Amino acid sequence: MSSVTRAAEQAEPHTEALKMDASLRALADTARTGVTVVCGFPASGKTTAARFLAELVDAVIIDKDTFAPELEESVMVALTGDPYDRDSNAYTRVVHPHIYTALVRQALSVGHHAPVIVDAPFLSHVRTAADRGIRLSELIRSSATGRPAPTVRTLWVAASTDQIRQRMEQRGAPRDASKLADWRTYKSEVLEAGIEHAVQAAVDYVIHS
């Protein structure tokens, strides 16, 4: 694919398959203002992409994993007994909407003053945007309060299930333990649950890590 330009971003949004390093450098100019959302499955490489892009444009990173982890963990212990549960109906119903609303509003607020990179999965947001026939960036901007939201662009970091498993095993994070313990279920119910069509419909750019 050709490199990303300002003119391309201002045209009708579309999804482009890009390679990690070159594509992030190509996106750097457009990411120097507003909010860039880097999303994807856990261990897909999105944090690596977010940090690399943030260094290129001197951006503020807002990372969901460090946004309010104690709050998420304490609530999930009370609800399911698993502090790292992020896939159950209980998490989706009780915690997810409020954590993501706060995360997005913080990013939009800061994005008026400095470039922001948001590092978070946004899986349900991608599906919601696709179901509504809108871009993920439009859905995110709709969370703004007060003055109009800054520009938002979205980037999905894609990885194979084997890559994701390998990275989870290598990093040894407690939050991955339950996923690896029942990998077959996690793979079928989360990683292979058919989000690709929603990504193509709703996300602006796709990078393969």
C-alpha positions in Angstrom: 0.0 0.0 0.0 1.1 3.6 -0.5 2.1 5.7 2.5 -0.5 7.6 4.4 -0.8 11.3 3.7 -2.9 14.2 5.2 -4.9 14.3 2.0 -5.7 10.6 2.4 -6.9 11.1 5.9 -9.1 14.0 4.9 -10.7 11.9 2.2 -13.4 9.3 2.8 -12.0 7.2 5.8 -10.9 3.7 4.8 -8.9 0.8 6.1 -5.4 0.2 4.8 -3.2 -2.8 5.4 0.2 -1.5 6.4 3.4 -2.8 7.9 4.2 -1.8 11.5 7.3 0.4 11.3 6.9 2.1 7.9 3.2 2.6 8.5 3.6 4.3 11.9 6.2 6.6 10.4 3.7 7.4 7.6 1.0 8.1 10.1 3.2 10.3 12.2 2.3 13.6 10.5 -1.4 13.0 10.9 -0.9 12.0 14.6 0.8 15.2 15.6 -2.6 16.7 16.6 -5.8 15.3 18.2 -6.2 11.7 19.4 -4.9 8.5 17.8 -6.6 5.4 19.1 -4.4 2.3 18.9 -6.6 -0.7 19.5 -6.5 -4.5 19.1 -6.5 -7.7 21.1 -4.4 -8.0 24.2 -0.8 -9.0 23.3 -1.3 -8.0 19.6 1.5 -5.5 19.8 -0.6 -2.4 20.2 1.4 -1.1 23.2 4.6 -1.4 21.2 2.9 0.5 18.3 1.5 3.2 20.7 4.9 3.8 22.3 6.7 4.0 19.0 4.2 6.4 17.5 4.2 8.5 20.7 8.0 8.8 20.4 7.7 9.9 16.8 5.2 12.7 17.6 6.0 13.5 21.2 2.5 12.5 22.3 0.9 11.8 25.6 0.0 8.1 26.1 -3.2 7.2 27.8 -3.0 3.4 28.5 -6.1 1.6 29.7 -3.9 -0.9 31.6 -2.6 1.9 33.8 -5.6 4.1 33.8 -7.5 2.7 36.8 -6.2 -0.9 37.4 -6.9 -1.0 41.1 -10.5 0.0 40.6 -11.1 -2.6 37.9 -9.4 -5.3 39.9 -11.3 -4.6 43.1 -14.7 -4.5 41.4 -14.0 -7.7 39.5 -12.9 -9.5 42.6 -16.3 -8.5 44.1 -18.2 -9.6 41.0 -16.4 -12.7 39.8 -13.5 -13.4 42.1 -11.0 -12.8 39.3 -9.2 -9.4 39.4 -8.1 -9.8 35.8 -11.4 -10.8 34.3 -12.0 -8.5 31.3 -14.1 -10.8 29.2 -17.1 -11.9 31.3 -20.6 -10.5 31.0 -20.2 -9.0 34.4 -17.2 -6.9 33.3 -18.9 -5.9 30.1 -22.1 -4.8 31.9 -20.8 -3.2 35.1 -17.2 -1.9 34.5 -16.4 -1.6 30.9 -18.8 1.3 29.9 -17.6 3.6 32.7 -13.9 2.8 32.4 -14.0 3.5 28.7 -16.1 6.6 28.9 -13.6 8.1 31.4 -10.6 7.0 29.4 -12.0 8.5 26.2 -13.1 11.7 27.8 -9.7 12.2 29.3 -8.1 11.6 25.9 -10.4 14.0 24.2 -9.8 16.7 26.8 -6.0 16.4 26.6 -6.2 16.2 22.8 -7.3 19.8 22.6 -3.8 20.8 23.9 -1.4 18.1 22.9 -1.3 15.0 20.7 -2.6 11.9 22.5 -2.1 8.2 21.8 -4.8 5.9 23.4 -3.7 2.3 24.0 -6.7 0.1 24.7 -8.5 -2.9 23.1 -11.8 -1.1 22.2 -13.2 -4.5 21.0 -16.8 -3.8 21.8 -16.5 -0.2 20.5 -15.4 -1.6 17.1 -18.3 -3.9 17.0 -20.8 -1.2 18.1 -19.5 1.2 15.5 -19.7 -1.4 12.7 -23.3 -2.4 13.8 -24.3 1.3 13.6 -22.7 1.8 10.3 -20.3 4.5 11.5 -16.6 4.9 12.0 -15.0 4.0 15.3 -13.6 7.6 15.4 -17.1 9.0 15.2 -18.3 6.8 18.0 -15.4 7.9 20.2 -15.9 11.6 19.4 -19.5 11.3 20.4 -18.3 10.9 24.0 -17.1 14.4 24.2 -18.6 16.8 26.6 -18.4 20.6 26.5 -16.7 21.9 23.4 -16.5 19.8 20.2 -14.1 16.9 20.2 -10.6 17.1 18.6 -9.8 15.0 15.5 -9.8 11.3 16.2 -8.2 8.6 14.0 -8.2 4.9 14.8 -5.6 2.2 14.2 -6.1 -1.6 14.7 -3.0 -3.7 15.4 -3.5 -7.1 13.9 -1.7 -10.3 15.0 -2.1 -14.0 14.5 -3.5 -16.1 17.4 -0.1 -17.9 17.6 1.7 -14.5 17.9 -0.7 -13.4 20.6 -0.2 -16.6 22.6 3.6 -16.5 22.3 3.6 -12.9 23.5 1.4 -13.7 26.5 3.6 -16.5 27.4 6.7 -14.4 27.1 5.5 -11.5 29.2 4.1 -13.6 31.9 1.5 -11.1 33.1 -1.0 -12.2 35.8 -3.8 -10.8 33.6 -3.0 -13.4 30.9 -3.0 -16.4 33.2 -6.7 -17.3 32.9 -6.6 -16.9 29.1 -3.6 -19.2 28.7 -5.0 -21.7 31.2 -8.1 -22.2 28.9 -6.6 -21.1 25.6 -9.0 -23.0 23.5 -12.0 -21.2 24.9 -10.3 -17.8 24.8 -9.2 -18.4 21.2 -12.6 -19.4 20.0 -14.8 -17.0 22.0 -12.6 -13.9 21.8 -9.8 -14.1 19.2 -11.8 -16.0 16.6 -15.2 -14.4 17.3 -15.4 -12.7 13.9 -14.3 -9.1 14.6 -12.4 -8.8 11.4 -15.4 -7.6 9.4 -16.2 -5.0 12.0 -12.6 -3.8 11.9 -12.7 -3.4 8.1 -16.0 -1.5 8.4 -15.1 0.8 11.3 -11.4 1.3 11.8 -9.4 3.8 9.7 -6.1 1.9 9.5 -4.9 -1.7 10.1 -1.3 -2.5 10.9 0.1 -6.1 11.0 2.6 -6.5 13.8 
